[in-house]
Amino acid sequence: MLLLLTILPFLAYRFAIDLHRIMLNNQAIVQQQTVENLALILENRTDLWALQIQSGTPTRLSHLNLANSVLWVVNERGQTTYVVGQLPQESSHEKTDLFTAVGKSLIKTLATFLPYSLPYPYPQSEMPERNLINQSLKGSTIQQYRMDKSQQPVSLMSATPLMVKEQIIGALILEQRMETLFSKSLNYFYRLIGIGAAIFLIVIIGAIIHTASLSNRIMRLDNDVKKTFNAQGRLTDLGFPDKINRFYQDELSDLRHHIHEMLKQLGAYERYLKQLPKTLRHELHNPLNRLAMSLSLLEKETQHTQLDYAQHAVAQLKQIIASLSEATSIEDSLNLQAPEAFPIGKMLNHYMKNNIDLHPDWNLAFKNSVPETTLILGDGFMLEQMLDKLLSNAKDFSDGNMPITVQAQVKSQKVKIMVENSGRHLPAGHEQQIFDGMTSIRHLNQDEQTHLGLGLYIVKLITDFHRGKAYAENFEEYQGRELQGVRFIVELPILKSEI
């Protein structure tokens, strides 16, 4: 719409220029026919024409206005023998209405800086008489504009030869001012331009107001949608207003209503998914406990391999329920937890020392260059849970060709924690996808355990709570030797660092 409104004035101006050219051509043709008719009268009825000139009304031609035009009679030597009429030195100022004045001012203003000017299809000169006389005495009927010092046309001159018995005996020249050449038609033209400009101005103002209103409503809709989601992309309490009371009801109002209904359904579905693990855990624990107790009693009375399978299946079910409820519990805890400043370097040293002592078979290596005085904003216990998931993941996928290495360093006002293990690479395109919930690249039952793909999802939840970033990448060498593996990286912003 804005592009159209930008181009439209130039198209309208181009149309006005072309219409003006047509009017000039028509009036020039009329003047040419007038001077030719006068020459024809002089040729055929010289006596009658002379008497009419002496009376002050040389002809009754409707297009000839001697109050604002001059008629010259020139002999065969180019000398002016008779002049009738008058050409005022200043243009007469007629009273015009508002639209005519606006149209005239607009056209003349635009013509001063646009690349094309008002069209004048005939030669232009400040002293056109000599050229007109010479050409007409040679038998040509020509027209030319008289220009002022600012190169604006003052009058239009038409010249035609005077002939008696097919012999050129002189020339007839008619000069008429531009203001009276087609004053009524030109005023109608200017009035049309003025009315069109007023209509266009009203349309422009209306379009600007309408566009601004639409933009404001769209921005308000965008802000309302953004407020509905938190930084982690989760629905907050649905405070999204439905149709706001306005005097209009249009497609944008319907869109707001549809978004409101969609968010209501999405919020209800999200609440259902959040409550589902807790409900399942509560409802399934009792029958599972009774089933486990019954299987234990049967084992005392009967020894059968299927009983072991059943006990293992019950244990897997309990693990599934615990895994489902773990992510929800952590997310709820993060929503309620107020972040506090704590020294991450000291926390990492204490945490990794305990893990190395508790899991000697994991072959852990730890390198920490983060000062113990470096503070971040968050929760140290949650970070320990995050590292538990990363170490457990590294242990499950490590092939044992290198220690599971944990490195921590400060870089660009961020604490960068890297957990590396050797083993097969992540599939292409899974570097970020593996942090989504219910995503796992393990082979089915490869370790006789149930994996729902929630471990790295919990890592992402905790990282987002600390306003950090978690990602993964493959590597091809370790300490100068070729060795493929995977590196998980967590970046956490520093609150304060003292070295």
N, C-alpha and C positions, 0 to 999 in steps of 0.2 A: 504494500500500500504506500509506504514512504517513497519507494522508487517511482511509482506511478505519479504520486503527487509532485515529485521533483521534476519529472519529464514533462508533465502536462502543461506547465506554464510556457515552456519553450515551444511545444507543439501549437499551443494557442497563439503565441506570438507569431510563429511562422505562418499560421493560417491568416492572421490579421495582415501580415505583410503581403501575402499573395492576394488577399481580397482588395487591399489598397492598390496593388499593381493593376488589377482588373479594372478598378474604378478609374484610375489614371488613364489607362489605355482607352476606355470607353469615352471619357471626356475629351481626350486628345483627338479621337476619331470624330466626335461631334464638332469640335472646333475646326478641324480640317475640312469637314463637309460644309461648314458655315462659310469659310473663306472661299472655298471652291464655288459655292452657290453665288456668293457675291461677285466673284469674277465672271461667272456665267451671265449674271444679270447685266453687268457692265458691258460685256461683249455683245449681247443681243439687244438691250434697250438702253443705250448710252444716254439718250436724251432724258428718259424717265428717271434713270438712276441719278443723273446730275441734278434734276429738280428735287429729288428726295433728299439728296445731300444738303442742298441749300436750305431746305425746310428744317433741317436738324434731325430728321428721322429717316435715315437712308434706306432702311428696309423694315419689313415687319417680321423678320425671322425671329422666332422665339428664343433662340440660343444666343442672340447678340445683345449684350447689355453695355451700351456705350457709357453708362455711368461709371463703370469700372474696367473699361477696355478702350483700346485705341486702334483705329483703322488707318493705315498708311496707304497712300497711292504713290508709287515710284515709277518714273519714266524709264525708257530703255537705256539711258545713260547712268541709272542708279541714283538719280536725284529725287528727293521727296518733293512731290508737287502738291499734295493735299493730305491733311491730317484732320480726323474727326474723332470726337470722344475725349475721355480723360482717364488718366491712370493715377489714382491717389498715391501720394508718397508714403502714407502709413496705412496699414490695413485697418479696416473698420472693425470695431469690437462689438459683436452682437452678443446679446444676452443669451446665455446657454444655461441649461439645467445642470444639476450636480453630476449626473452620470456622464453627460457629454464632456464636461470639464475634466472629470476623472479620467475618462478614456483618452482624451487628447493629451493630458499630462503623462499618462502611463506610456502611450506609444512613443512620444517624443523623448521621455526619459530612458526607456529601454533602447531606443535607437542610438543613444550616445555611447553605450558600452558593449552592446552585442555585436558580433562580427559582421552582421549584414545591416545595412541602413535602409531607410525608406527608398523604394524603387522609383527611379525616374528613367523611363526607357529610351529617352532621346538625348542627343548631345547637349552638353551644358557649357555655358560660358557667361562671363560678365558682360561682354559686348558682342551679342550674337547677330547684330543688324547686318554687318558687312557680309558675313557668310550666307545669311538668308537671302539677301538681295542678289548676290552673285549666282547662287544656285537656282533661284526662281527665274532669273533672266536667261538661264540656260534651258529652261523648260521643265524644271523639277518642282514638285510640291513637297516642301520639307517642313519640319517642326524642330524647335529648339527651346531649351529653358534658359531664362536669364537668371543668373545666380548672384547672390550678394557676397560680401567679403568673407562671411563664415561658411560659404559654399552651401547655402540653403536656397532653394528655388524661390524666386520672387514672382515670376510670371511665365506663361507659356506663349510662345510666338509661333504662328503658322504663316507660311508664305506660299503663294502660288502665282504663276505667270498670268499676265493680262494679255489676251490675244484678240486681234481683230482680223478677220479674213485669214485665219491661220498664220498670222504674223505676230510675234511677241513685241508688244509696244510698251511693256512695263511689268510691274509686279504689284500685287496686293498683299499687305502684311497686316495680320490681326494679332494684337497682344492683349492678353487678359490675365489679371492677377490670380494667384493660386487660391486666395480666400474665396473669390467669387466664381472660380472655375466650376466648382461643383459643391458649393457651400452646404446646401441642404442634404445632398447625398452623403457628404463627408461628415456632417453633424450626426446623421443617422448612424453612420459607421462608428463614430466615436462613442455615441450613446450605447450602441451594441457592445462595444469593447468595455465601457464602464460598467454596464449591467453584468456582463460576463465576469469581470474582475471582482465585482461585489459578491456574486454567487460563488466564485471560486474561493474567495476569502472566507466566506461562511463555511464552505465545505472543508477547507483546510483547518479552520479553528475547530469545527466539529470532529474532524478526523483525529486531530491532535488530542482533544479532550477524550474521545473514545479510546484511542490507543493508550493514553496515559492511564485511563481507568482500567482497561484490560491488563496493562502491565502491573499496575498496583495490585489488582485482584490475584493475578498469577503469582506475584512475589509473596503476597499474604498466604496464598494456598501452599506455596513451597515452604515458607517458614513454619506454618502449622504442621505440615507433614514432618519436617525436620525435628520439631519439638516432640513429636510422638515417639521418636526413636532415640535411644541413648548412644553413647560413643561406640558401644560394641554392636550396634545394630539391632538391639532388642527393643521390643515394644515397652514403653513406659505406661503409666496410667493414661488411659485414653482421654486426653483433654482436647481432642480435635473437634472443633465446633462444626455443626452441620450447616445448613444454609443460613448465612448471616442475613439479618433483616436489611433488605435494601428495596428500592422501588423497582428493581429489575429482577426478572426470573428468566435466565437464558441457559445456553448449553454449559457455560462455566459453572453456574449454580448447580446444574445437574451433575457435572463432574465432581464437584465438592461433595455432593450427597452420595455419589457412588463410592468415592474414596472413603468417606465416613463409614458406609456400610461394610466395605471391604476390610477396613481396619478393625471394626468391631468383630467381624468373623475371624480375622487373623489373630486378634487378641484373645478371643475365646479359645481358639485352637491352640495357641501357645500356652495358655494357662492349663489347658487339658494335657498337653504334652509334659508340662512341668510336674503336674500332679500325678501323672501316670506311673512313674517309677516308684514314688512313695506309696501309692495305692497298691501297686503290684507287690511291693516288698511287704506291706502290712498284710495283704490278703493271702499271699502265697507262703509266708513264713510258717504260719500255724500248720497247714496241711503238710508242708515239707518236714517240719519238725516231727509231726506224728508219723510220717512215712519213714523218716530216718530211725525213729525209735522202734517202729515195727520191724524194720530190716535188721536192727541190732538184736532184737529178741529172736528173730528167725535164725540168725547166724549162730546163736547159742544152741538151738535145737537141731539145725540142719546145716550141713556143710555143702555148699553148691557154688559153682563158679558164677552163675548168674546173679547171685546175691552181691558179689563184689562189683559186678557191672552196675547193678542198681545203686549201690552206695556211691560209686563214682559219678553216676548220673545225677544223683541228689546233690553231691558236692558241686558239680558244674552248674546246676540250677541256682544254688545259693550264690555262686560267684557271679553269675549273670545278673541276678537281682542286685547284688552289692555294687557291681560296675554301673548299672543303670542309675542307681540312686546317688552314686558318688559325684558325678558331674553336676547334677542338680543341686546337691548339697553345697558343693564348692561355689557354684554360681550364686546361690542364696547367701552364702557367707560373705562373698565379695560385695554383694549389694548392701549388706548391713555393716561391713567392716569400714572403719574410718582409717585412712592411711596415716602412718606415723613415720617420722624420720628414724633410720637406724643405720649403723655402720655395716655395709655389705661386705667389706673385706674381712672383718672379724667374723661375720656370720659364715662366710664361705670356708674360712680356715677351720672353724669348729665343726661345721657340717661334714666336710670332706675327711677330716681326721677320724670322725666316728664311723663313716662309711668304709674307709680303708680298713679299720679295725674289725668292723662287723662282717665284712665281705672280702676276706683275703683271697677267695677263689675267683673273684671278678677281675683281678689284675688291673687295679685302678692306678692311674698316674695323675698327679695334680700339680699345676703350675699357676701360682697366683702372684700377680704384680700390682694388685689393687691395694692401696694403703688402707690400713684399718680405720683411718679417720674419714674415709670417703663415705658420705651419706647419700642415701636415696630415700624417696618417699614411697612407702608401701607397707608390706607386712612380711617380716622375715619367715614366719611359719609357712605362709603360702609359697614363698620362694623355695623353701625346702621341699614342699610337696611337688613343685614344678621340677626341681632337680631329681627327685625320686623317679618321676615319670621318664625324664630324659635318660637317666642311668639305666633304668629297667629296660627301656627301648634299646639302648646301645648294647646291653648285655644279651638281649634276645637275638640281635642281628650280627653280633661280633663273630668273626671266624677264628679269633685267637691269634692272628698273625701280628698283632700289635696290642699294647695295653689300651684299655679304654681311658682316653686322656681328657681331662677337664682343665681348661685354661681360662684364666680371668685376667683382663687387662683394662686399662682406661684409655679411651681413644675418642677424640672429638667430643669431650664433655659427656661421654656415655661409658657405662660399664659394659664390656663385651664379654659374655660367657660362651665358651665353645666346648661342646661335647663331641669327641671324635671316636669312631670305631671303624675297624677294617671290616670289609664284607662287601656283598654285592651292592651295586649302585641303586639309587632310587630310579624308577622308571621316568622317562622324559615327561615333563609336564606335571609331575607329582610334588615338586618342591614346595608348593603352597597348599595343594589339595590335601596333603596328608594331615594338615592341621584342622580340617573340617571334621565334624562329628560323624561317627559311623563309617569312617574310612580307614581301611587297613589293607596292607599289601602282603600280609603273611599268607603263606599257604595254609589251606584248611587243616586244622588240627595238627599242625607241624610239631607242636610241643605238648600235645595232649591238654592244652589249656584253651579256655574260651576267651577270644579277643573281640571286642566290639568296636575297636578303633576310637576309644574315648580318651586314651592317655595323652596323645598330642593335642587333642581338642582342649583338655584341661590345661596344658602348657600355654595354649593361646589365650585362654580365659584369664589366667594369672598374669601373663605378659601384658595383655590389654589393660588390666586393672592397674598395673604399674606404668601405664602410658609408654610401653616399650614396643618392640617389634621382634617377632620370632620367624625364622626362616631356615631352610635347609639347603645344602649344596653337596655335590659329589666332589671327591678329590682323587687324584691319580698317583700321588707319591706321599711318602712319610719319611721325614728325616733323611732326604736325599736318595731314597730307594723307591722303586716302583711298587706301589701298593694302592689298590683301590679301596675306597671306603666312603663313608658319609659323615658330614659335619653338620651338627645342629648348632645354630647361633641365636643367642638371645641378647638384644641390646636394650639397656635400661638407662633412662636419663638420670644424670647426677643432680642431686639437690645441692650438695656442698662438698668441696674437696679441699683438704688441708694436707700439704706435703711438708 
